[in-house]
Amino acid sequence: MQRIITMTKLKFTTKLPVSIFKEGEYFIAHTPALDISTSGDTYDEVRKRFREVVEIFFEETVRKGTLEEVLREFGWTRVRKQWMPPVVISHEPQEVRIAIPA
């Protein structure tokens, strides 16, 4: 008797807060909702890579069976079977004074 194992894909849509900035020649994308960053040579490339790395993140946590645990650690909540990332209240530059001993 042959067993057929099928993997069902977890599908949902969410809006992740993403900061994209330029560091030297490269563009960097970061989301605090998953603490994931990636880089690219262009704005479009970093956006594409960001989507890819988020997909890999979810694929791997589902494969390892740790999705719920990891999302809760990052502050996500589950509302009616839908996972919701934490809401970014503010993204702003703040001046800080740093004393570095000589």
N, C-alpha and C positions, 0 to 999 in steps of 0.2 A: 504494500500500500504506500503510495507516494503522498507526502504531505506538501501542501502548497502554502507557503507563508507569504502573505502580502503585507506591505507596510502602507498604512494609511497616512496621508500627509496631514499635518496639523495646519489649518489655514485660518488666519485671521488678519485683519488689517488694523494698524494702529499708527498714530502719529508720534514719532520720536523727536525730541528736541535735539537738534544738531547744530554745533558751532563749526563753521568752516572759516579757516584763517590761513594766511600765507606766512610761511616760515622759510625765509631765504627764497630759493627757487621753487619750493614745493607748496602744495596746498594740503592742509591737514583738516580732516573731519573728525569730530569727537562728539559722542553722546554720553552725557552723565547717566542716562537711564540704564545703560548697560556697561558703562565704563569701557567703551570700545573706541579705538582711534584707528585711522588708516590715512594713507597719504597718496598723492598723485601728482603728476606733472602739470595737470590743468584742472580747472574747476570742474569741468564735465567728467574727467577721469576720476577725481576723488569722490564725486557723487555716485558714480557707477560702482567704484570699489567699496564705498560705504554700504550700499545695498547688498553687495556680495558678502561682505564680512558679517553683516547682520544675519543674512540667511545661513551662513556657516555656523554662527553662534547658536541659532535656534536648532539647526539640524543636530549639532553635537550635544547640546543639552538634552534634547529629546532622546537621542541615541543612548546617552548615559543614564537616562531616567532621572535627571536632576532639574528639569525645567522649572517646576513649581518652586522648589527650594531656592534656586538661583534668583528667580524673579522676585520672590519675597525678600531675599537678602538685599536686592537693589531697590526695594520700596514699592514694587508693583503691587496692585490690588486686583482682586478678581471680582468683577461686577457682572452678574447674570451670564456666567460662562465665558466672559470676555476679559482678557488681561489688559489692565490699564497702567501705563507707566506713570511715575511720579510727575507732577506738574512743576515746570520751572517757573518760579515766581518772578525772577529777575536775572538778567544777564547784563552786567554793567562793570565798567572798570572802577576799581577802588584804589585810592592812594594808600599805601602802607609804608610805614617807616621801619626799616630793618637795621638793627645795630649789629654789625659784624665786628667781633673783637680783632684787633690788629695783631 
